[in-house]
Amino acid sequence: MIDNPDKVHSLIANLESNLPLRARITPRLAESLREKSPGTVVPQECDVAAVHYAGDEGGILCALDFGDDTMKKVHIVSITHLVFHRGSPYARDIEVYQRHRIKKIRRLQFRG
């Protein structure tokens, strides 16, 4: 099991009560978005408009709002592809979840 269900559900409840949350997208995510929408300028920041849990395999997913018409498609990404501002509510809890999830996934990959 990758995620602790109690901790995940608590974090999601806290995030939902503080939406929208401002976040930066990682360079890897920016590159992926540019590949899917050639010629589109991908903003460095976005708002997380909604959060969902995709089970242990998918983890916490975030629906992104870029706040303009340049990124019209709905983008739902793993929370691990976002960087939250230190002053954001629950920024520390998000960071702990991200590190834990990435570490667990890496361990599972090496076992496979």
Salt bridges, closest charged atoms under 4 A:
ASP3 OD2 - ARG101 NH1 2.96
GLU45 OE1 - ARG22 NE 3.25
GLU45 OE2 - HIS85 NE2 3.28
ASP47 OD1 - ARG22 NH1 3.20
GLU95 OE1 - ARG86 NH1 2.76
GLU95 OE2 - ARG92 NH1 3.99
GLU95 OE2 - ARG99 NH1 2.81
